Amino acid sequence: MTSLSLLVWIILGIAVQLGLFLGVSFWRHWQDYRRLVQGMPEAVELAPAVGLPDENSAGWSGFRSFRVARRTTEDAGGQICSFYLEPADGQPLPSYLPGQFLTFRLDLTKAEGCGSASITRCYSLSDAPASDYYRISIKRVPAPPGSAYPAGRSSNFFHDDVQVGATLQVRAPSGHFYLAAGSAPVVLVSGGIGITPLLSMLNWCRIHQPEREIRFFHGLRNSREGAFLADLRAAAAAAPSVHLYLCFSDPLPEDQLGRDFHHHGRVGVNLFRMELPLKPYHYYICGPAPMMETLLPALADWGVPDSRIHFEAFGPASGLRRRAEPAALAEHALPDPANEITVTFAKSGKKAQWSAQSGTLLDFAEAQGVVVDSGCRAGGCGTCQTTIVSGEVSYRQTPDYDPLAGTCLLCVCTPKTHLTLEA
């Protein structure tokens, strides 16, 4: 055998080995792709989740007194504050699902210097469940510059008037946005103060499932607005299964890429394409309206099944909904747009035609100039509960708050027939 023929055989051997390697890699990649398309589980599953209570497990009925045991400023600008709450009766606290929220009945009489002033608001729990305290983290909402709208009543009340030792009236934890039982890899996506329920999920996993893969994308303008950044970095440094991506849309001159943040820009599907391995991730998303309105449709267009997209939005974004399954459409079908539906507000003496573009009954009432007290705008607090004089409604989602018979929650329902409301 000549040296030339030996060289040819060596090259052929290398080519065969390279071909086998590429073939096996392609086959594995193809199998992963098929699992994603068909909704099949991962080939390798971690141990099943433990320590999660049932969504319907009982907490307590009505409101319960809690004492503020500690408050901590979480950001350099002093705009985000955490409140640690302990039960005034000293009794044990029920656990909750990471991602759920608390509902507060706030007495603003002294703070606002007027007559009786009570409002109801909901705030996400921002830590893993503990046996002796609950934690919420609230961002102060200032008055919009150049606008007639006032500053946020509840957030400013917490920041200015709720000190250590204060007593608050609290409903039991609730909410449908929470980390589901299982061990599938997750992508946590937050914008601004939307980080709070996702912190609860992250911290729970660190305690109960430290091996579970977590990809955490957090979007904010720059380091000046960042809260809990040290906690996120510590979590990523302590567990190889936690991968952190800080995205600054408007970094400060002193913010350095690679040191203070990982991506210059907003959180989006293009970033997911670059950073995420091909796996059947579940996406948990909480952030401001612009993020939700952009990201949710983009994930659907990317091919992520609705069953793997979980989100919570606040205010105007709370009406966002993904494409419903056929069964859900049949159960919560909107009225035929061709059929005009008249909604009458008895106390206000107003009557108007509702259409599918009118949004929820709360949106519709506000558009007609009908004043309705509201809180969470997501079916959680019960503030907008209104008596139905005649007619029927359909719920866009199952509310967390259980309305009384003969009433409805305007923020999450639409008219099913001609409707008269006591509002």
PyMOL commands that set and color helices and strands:
alter all, ss='L'
color gray80, all
select helices_A, chain A and resi 3-38+109-112+153-161+192-208+223-225+229-238+269-275+289-302+306-308+315-319+326-331+356-358+361-367+410-412
alter helices_A, ss='H'
color red, helices_A
select strands_A, chain A and resi 64-73+80-87+101-107+118-124+134-139+167-174+186-191+214-220+242-248+263-264+282-286+309-312+341-345+350-354+385-390+393-395+407-409+413-415+419-421
alter strands_A, ss='S'
color yellow, strands_A
deselect
rebuild
show_as cartoon
